[in-house]
Amino acid sequence: MSVCDISVHSTDRCRLDLIIPGEQHFYIRASSPQERQQWLVALGTAKASLTTNKTTEQAGEISPDIVRTKKSELRLYCDLLMQQVHSVKTAANESTPPDVQKLDDATALLSATCDTFINTLEDCMRIANASIKYESPHRNQSDPSFPVVTLKQPQKKHTNRMSKSLSLSEKVHTFPERLSASSRTRSASETSFSNSDLSETDQSSPRSGQPRSPSHTEDSKSNQSQPLTQNSNVQNSNANGNSLERTNRVQIDQNSANSDGHSSSMKRVQSEEEFKDAIDDKVPTFFSTMNPSFMDLQLGTDGGIPVEMFLGSCKSLVPFFDKLNSKAFAPVKMDFQGNIRKLHQKFTTNPSTYSTLQNMIIAEMNSNQQHLSSSATVALLWMKRSLEFIKEFLAEMYKGEQDLSTAASNSYSRSLKPFHGWVVRGVFAVAVKALPYRNVFLSMLGVEGDESEGSDFMQCLMSDMENYITALDVVIKILNDFYRLHSLESNDQI
Ligand SMILES: CCCCCCCCCCCCC/C=C/[C@@H](O)[C@H](CO[C@@H]1O[C@H](CO)[C@@H](O)[C@H](O)[C@H]1O)NC(=O)CCCCCCCCCCCCCCCCC
């Protein structure tokens, strides 16, 4: 089994071939495409378990057979995916309106095939990790446990979060560059933080000259003692292809270079075990310890967003409002929490029917309540806009905007401002003045009792922030598409 290739027939959706190169060729025909799919997943899993055992047993001695087998499996699932996509396109185009039953049949297997493809990819990552050395201690490798590919790295110190299937940002937007970004070796030259994130100058004094509340007079002394040594620009893109250009000035500590000439932050790792130890050095951040987080959100097969996970992920943001600890944010926090409460109250009236946000809104549309200011539809509209603001603000921080009022104004213009009258815009102006300096703000994204400054923290923070932005972006795009599809958007100003 471990040496045979599995191939799907190019036109016969019930046929699969088992080929032992140079020896035997089995032609197998299932009774239906679904049954063939089940055979493919079962055979693929059987091969994977054989390969995985071998890989585990012989870490560092990966035989060419295993690599060849994995490649053929990847090719198999790619072919299968292409076939299924073709079936969906055919079903969608062959009649107007499309035959829903044919579309359901054609799409029913997509999710299982994607999962199996990702599992195989995960095996390839495991094989690659077991056989290659890497240079940087902060490689963003996806979770090594089978079968989940998550964007969140296991927090051995705090939680070993395992989502049960592909987390949202892989299932809906698993782009090769996204996976490579999350599993790419993040070398020091790609570290996305600027020198002022690590600078020694004390910026805790009021930015706008106004007195700061005690929470803002954090010691911004970083523990970095070395001068800055290099600038570099790195072009990066998140899941939706938006390019996030970041200005990077990287702190490389020349004095702590180890024997092979690599600085301590460029330690060479000899084996997968050492890599796992390196994960232990992962510094927890606000994003990696949110529970739940949008990064754990799992879409339904119809793209439905589960209500409780969504509201839980929104609620996980609220403690950060408290960290900002200024009366200026009180109306913001109240409004944000008010919408969480409204949506939850609606959900509790019929949890089984309102399993997804979309179901809840469609039910309101059916009873013609969607335009009421007290409706779940309006509450979700404003929640979506608020999340858009947060996502845009974080993207500004991620790309290196040094001035938080600039970051806030840019993100406000792209999200909430079009729907605010002058009074509410005044509330925004007051809130912006209460913002701390960048390095203080970034330190607030640390976890109590753990590092919240220095290059290790910043590297982990930027990586977690990137993953969070990507996952949040997916949710916002789904909601925007849904509101546009059902003409639920409104340009009214409050
Ligand atoms: C970077 C910090 C900048 C802070 C400024 C944020 C933007 C504030 C904008 C001013 C909001 C004023 C308060 C609320 C106004 C409401 O009138 C308005 C409309 O409310 C809706 O009215 C409906 C009836 O018409 C009603 O049905 C509905 O329920 C109700 O919501 N609401 C809004 O405009 C939404 C404002 C919420 C904005 C939330 C932004 C959260 C900013 C948090 C700080 C930044 C954190 C980023 C980092 C996070 C890291 C994990």
Ligand as a Chemical Component Dictionary entry (heavy atoms), coordinates in Angstrom:
data_LIG
# 
_chem_comp.id                   LIG 
_chem_comp.type                 NON-POLYMER 
_chem_comp.pdbx_formal_charge   0 
_chem_comp.three_letter_code    LIG 
# 
loop_
_chem_comp_atom.comp_id 
_chem_comp_atom.atom_id 
_chem_comp_atom.alt_atom_id 
_chem_comp_atom.type_symbol 
_chem_comp_atom.charge 
_chem_comp_atom.model_Cartn_x 
_chem_comp_atom.model_Cartn_y 
_chem_comp_atom.model_Cartn_z 
_chem_comp_atom.pdbx_ordinal 
LIG C1  C1  C 0 -7.671  52.756 18.016 1  
LIG C2  C2  C 0 -8.658  53.295 18.942 2  
LIG C3  C3  C 0 -9.522  54.352 18.366 3  
LIG C4  C4  C 0 -10.795 54.401 19.093 4  
LIG C5  C5  C 0 -11.913 54.946 18.274 5  
LIG C6  C6  C 0 -12.813 53.853 17.728 6  
LIG C7  C7  C 0 -13.942 54.395 16.903 7  
LIG C8  C8  C 0 -14.935 55.155 17.763 8  
LIG C9  C9  C 0 -16.014 55.784 16.907 9  
LIG C10 C10 C 0 -16.983 56.522 17.763 10 
LIG C11 C11 C 0 -17.950 55.548 18.426 11 
LIG C12 C12 C 0 -18.853 56.317 19.322 12 
LIG C13 C13 C 0 -19.702 55.385 20.159 13 
LIG C14 C14 C 0 -20.856 54.692 19.456 14 
LIG C15 C15 C 0 -21.581 55.269 18.452 15 
LIG C16 C16 C 0 -22.869 54.600 17.925 16 
LIG O1  O1  O 0 -23.860 55.585 17.718 17 
LIG C17 C17 C 0 -22.603 53.890 16.609 18 
LIG C18 C18 C 0 -23.909 53.353 16.042 19 
LIG O2  O2  O 0 -24.433 52.495 17.035 20 
LIG C19 C19 C 0 -25.413 51.576 16.555 21 
LIG O3  O3  O 0 -26.675 52.262 16.458 22 
LIG C20 C20 C 0 -27.720 51.378 16.031 23 
LIG C21 C21 C 0 -29.004 52.171 15.946 24 
LIG O4  O4  O 0 -28.879 53.036 14.872 25 
LIG C22 C22 C 0 -27.894 50.236 17.031 26 
LIG O5  O5  O 0 -28.926 49.370 16.572 27 
LIG C23 C23 C 0 -26.599 49.492 17.159 28 
LIG O6  O6  O 0 -26.734 48.494 18.145 29 
LIG C24 C24 C 0 -25.493 50.450 17.549 30 
LIG O7  O7  O 0 -24.246 49.769 17.558 31 
LIG N1  N1  N 0 -21.691 52.801 16.836 32 
LIG C25 C25 C 0 -20.557 52.741 16.176 33 
LIG O8  O8  O 0 -20.173 53.594 15.429 34 
LIG C26 C26 C 0 -19.677 51.556 16.474 35 
LIG C27 C27 C 0 -18.570 52.040 17.344 36 
LIG C28 C28 C 0 -17.744 50.914 17.894 37 
LIG C29 C29 C 0 -16.306 51.037 17.450 38 
LIG C30 C30 C 0 -15.489 49.929 18.016 39 
LIG C31 C31 C 0 -14.022 50.117 17.657 40 
LIG C32 C32 C 0 -13.159 49.418 18.679 41 
LIG C33 C33 C 0 -11.859 50.153 18.910 42 
LIG C34 C34 C 0 -11.092 49.496 19.988 43 
LIG C35 C35 C 0 -9.759  50.107 20.221 44 
LIG C36 C36 C 0 -8.754  49.624 19.251 45 
LIG C37 C37 C 0 -8.382  48.221 19.503 46 
LIG C38 C38 C 0 -7.600  47.663 18.360 47 
LIG C39 C39 C 0 -6.670  46.584 18.831 48 
LIG C40 C40 C 0 -7.377  45.351 19.227 49 
LIG C41 C41 C 0 -6.355  44.344 19.603 50 
LIG C42 C42 C 0 -6.862  43.034 19.976 51 
# 
loop_
_chem_comp_bond.comp_id 
_chem_comp_bond.atom_id_1 
_chem_comp_bond.atom_id_2 
_chem_comp_bond.value_order 
_chem_comp_bond.pdbx_ordinal 
LIG C1  C2  SING 1  
LIG C2  C3  SING 2  
LIG C3  C4  SING 3  
LIG C4  C5  SING 4  
LIG C5  C6  SING 5  
LIG C6  C7  SING 6  
LIG C7  C8  SING 7  
LIG C8  C9  SING 8  
LIG C9  C10 SING 9  
LIG C10 C11 SING 10 
LIG C11 C12 SING 11 
LIG C12 C13 SING 12 
LIG C13 C14 SING 13 
LIG C14 C15 DOUB 14 
LIG C15 C16 SING 15 
LIG C16 O1  SING 16 
LIG C16 C17 SING 17 
LIG C17 C18 SING 18 
LIG C17 N1  SING 19 
LIG C18 O2  SING 20 
LIG O2  C19 SING 21 
LIG C19 O3  SING 22 
LIG C19 C24 SING 23 
LIG O3  C20 SING 24 
LIG C20 C21 SING 25 
LIG C20 C22 SING 26 
LIG C21 O4  SING 27 
LIG C22 O5  SING 28 
LIG C22 C23 SING 29 
LIG C23 O6  SING 30 
LIG C23 C24 SING 31 
LIG C24 O7  SING 32 
LIG N1  C25 SING 33 
LIG C25 O8  DOUB 34 
LIG C25 C26 SING 35 
LIG C26 C27 SING 36 
LIG C27 C28 SING 37 
LIG C28 C29 SING 38 
LIG C29 C30 SING 39 
LIG C30 C31 SING 40 
LIG C31 C32 SING 41 
LIG C32 C33 SING 42 
LIG C33 C34 SING 43 
LIG C34 C35 SING 44 
LIG C35 C36 SING 45 
LIG C36 C37 SING 46 
LIG C37 C38 SING 47 
LIG C38 C39 SING 48 
LIG C39 C40 SING 49 
LIG C40 C41 SING 50 
LIG C41 C42 SING 51 
# 
